[in-house]
Amino acid sequence: MDLIAGIDSIRPLKEQEITVEAIDYNDLLIRFLNELIYLFAVKKALFSKFEIIDLSQSRLKVKACGELFDEQKHCIKEEIKAATYHNVNIEKTGSQFRVTIIFDV
């Protein structure tokens, strides 16, 4: 969301649950990011706050908070077409994760 419109300009006014299913964590990440891209492209939804409700290797359920795009308030920084599987990598270090991902712009 920060790449699309700048996360500081997005107020967490409305909540939406987003659920994706996949075969592994990499696929789960790509499917989730592509769902966010889809929601912006089709419904003009922008999100600034996320809470993981359920996470397993094959399922992710998130509560996302945000608002609809408003051209008076939001500036589109970059049009993202998709998150790609090319060189996707998730590394866990202690309680933190480091993610490498490439977006198609």
N, C-alpha and C positions, 0 to 999 in steps of 0.2 A: 504494500500500500504506500509505503514511503517512496518507492521508486515511481509509482504512478502519479501521486498527487501531493506528497509531503504529509507525513503523519501528523504533524503539529496543527494542520488546518482542519483535521477531521475530528469532530466532536462525537463522543460515544453516546448518542441519543437513543438509538433503537437497537434492540437485541435480536439476533438471529442465530439459530442453531444450524451448524453445518456438520454433516456426517459424510465421511468417505470410507470406502473399503478398498483394500488392495492386497497384493501378495506378499509384500515386505515393506520395511520402513522407507526405503528409497521410493518405491511406487506410491506409498501413502503420502509422502511429502509432495511428490509431483502432482498427484491427483488433488490434494488439498489446495496447492497454489493455483492450479488450473481452475479449480472451482471458484476461488476468489477472483481470478481474472474474468471468468465467465459472468459472475455476479455483477462485476463492474461494467462489462461490455453490454450485457443485456438489461440489467435492472438499474444500472448507474449507482450501485451500492459501494460505498467506501467504508473501510473498517479501521479503527485505531486501537482497539483493545480486544484481546483474545484470552479466553480461559479454557483450558483443556478440561473437558468433563470426563472423557473416557479415552484411553490410549492402550492399544495392544499392537502387536506386529501387523495385524491385518485390518484394524479399524481405528478411526479417529473421529471423535465427536467433540466439537468446539462450540463455545458460546462466543459469538463475535458481536462487538458493539460498534456502531458507527452511524452514518447518515447517508442520505442520497447526495449525489453530486450536484453542486450548485455552481454554475459558471461565474456567478458574482463573487463567490467565496473561494473556490478551489481552482488551482492552476494545474493543468495537466503537465507534468514534468516529462513523462516518457510513456509512449503507448507500448504496452507489453502484450504480445500476441500469445505467448505460451511459455510455461516452464518446460525445459527439455530434460531428457534422460542422459544427455551427453555429459560425461564426467561427473555425474551427481555423486556426492560423497557425504556421508554423515559419520562424524567421529565423536565418541563420547570421552570426555576427560573429567573424571570425578562426577560432579552433578551437572556439568555443563556440556553442551553440544556445539560442535563446530560444523557448519554446513557449507559445502561448495556446490553451487548450482549455476547453470547458464540459462538465461532467458532469451527467447526469440523476440526481438523488437522490430 
